[in-house]
């Protein structure tokens, strides 16, 4: 049975808030510092996941395109869950945690590239320009969020908090004037 629309919206919001809260606790610059190691961890993980997904599907006798899609599905990680587990154990400040988290992010970017390739294969000849464009957008977005995203969000939060304080002051002034 499929979840109802309200449950779907609530689960989406939960994931957004989870990633948002973890993102505020992790500096993108720290993830970029361990980027080389993270790539060295992520690439074999993606490769092994692809091979395992394709191998199991092939052994089951699935059609080739189904095997490729199964392999692509095996690439997906959960950055949110990885980060939440590390945060709950107070490990986010360790180098190993930063490598694991950065590798999960790299893994997801590679997963987008794999998905672009697989989608292209399903449609016929692969349009490599589309794959390169998808990769470029994913890498640029990840880099921008790692470098300026945290500062931008903190600045927005500070402005919102200032406006809330100003609004509270106005409400209290009106309340005092009414008394």
N, C-alpha and C positions, 0 to 999 in steps of 0.2 A: 504494500500500500504506500502510495506517495505521500510525503508530508504535506500538510496544508500550507497555504500561502503565508499565513502569519508565522508559522514555525520556520519556514524558509527565510523570511525577512529577519526574524530574531537570530537565527544562526549566522546569517551574513553579517549582521551588526556585531555579534559576538566576536567573529573573526576579525572584523575591522578594529574593534576596540582592543583586542588582544595584540594584534600587530602594532597598533598605534602606541600602546603602553610600553611594549618591548622596544619599539623604535626610539622612544624618548630615553630609554635607559642604556642604549648602546650608541657609542659614537661611530659614525660612518668612517671617520679617519682611522680608527682602530681596526676596522674590518679591512680597509684598503691596505693597511700595513702588512697584513697577513695574506694578502691577495694571491701571491705566488704559491704559497703553501696550500691555500684553499683550492686553487685551480688544480694543483697536483693531487689533491684528495678527491675533488669532484669529478674530474675527467674519467679516472678508472671506475668510480662508482656509477657514473652514467653508462659507461661502456658495458660494465658487467650487468647492470640492470637491463639494458637493451638486449644483450645476448641471452640472458636468462628468460626474459619475456618471450623473445622470438623462439628460443629453443623449446620451451614448454609448449607453446602454441603449435609448433611444428610437430613435436612428438604426439600431440593430441590429434593431429591430422587436420588442423585448421587451414583454411585457404591462406595463401601467402600474405594478402593485404590485411587479413585479420591478425595474423601473427605480427605484422609490422605495427599495427595499432596497439596490440597488447604490449609489445615491447616499448612503445612510446609511453603508454600508461604507467609502466614500471619505473619510469624515470622520475616521476613526480615525488617531491619531498614535502615536508610540512615545516617551513621555517618557523611558523608560529608556535607549533608544538615543541619543536627543538628549543626555541628560545625560552618558552614558558617553563620547561623542565629545568633548564639551566638557571633561570631566574629563581625558581622556587628552591633550588639547592644552593643559591647564592654563589654561582660559579661564573656568572657573566663577565667578571673582571679577570678571569684567567686567560692565558694565551691559548690554551687548548679549546676553551669555549668559543673564543673569537674565531679560531680556525674552523671549528665545526659549524658555527653560524655563517661565516663567510662562504664556506663550502656549500652549505645548503642554499644560499643565495645564488652562487655560481651554478649549482645544480639546477635551480629553477630557470635560470636564463638559458642554460643548455637545453632544458626541457622544452622551452618555447621554440628554440631553433629546431629541435627534433620534431616537434609537433608541426612546424611549418613545412619541414621536409616531407613528413608522412602525409600531410594534407595535400601537398603538391603531388606526391606519388599516387594518391587515391584519385586525383582528377585527371591524371595522365602524365605527360612530361612535366618534370619539376621546373618551375620558373625560379631560377637561382637568384634573380634580382629580388623577388619577393622574400626569399629566405634571408638574403643579405640585409634587406630593409627591416625585416622582423628582428634580426640579430642586432642591427644598429640601434633600433628604437629601444629594445630591451636593455642593451648595455648602457646607452645614454641615460635612460630613465634611472637605472640602478645607480649609475655614477652620480647623477644630479641629486638623487635622494640621499646618497651617502655623504655628499659634500655640503649641500646647502639645505637639505630637507629639514634636518633637526633644528638648525638655527631659525629657519623660517617659521616652523611650527611653534617654537618657544617664543618668538617675537609676537606671533598672532595670539598666543595664549596670554601673554603679558598685556596686550592691548585689550583683549576681552575682559580680563580681570580688572583692569583700570576702569573700563566702562561700567562693569558691574558695581564696583566700589562707588563710582560717581552716581550711579542710579540709586544705590542704597542710601547714599548721603542725601539725595533729593527727597527720597521717600521719608527718611527720618526727619528732615527739615519740615516737610509738609505735615507730618504727624505732630511734631513739636508745636508748629504754628496753630494747629487745630486745637491743641490743648490749651 
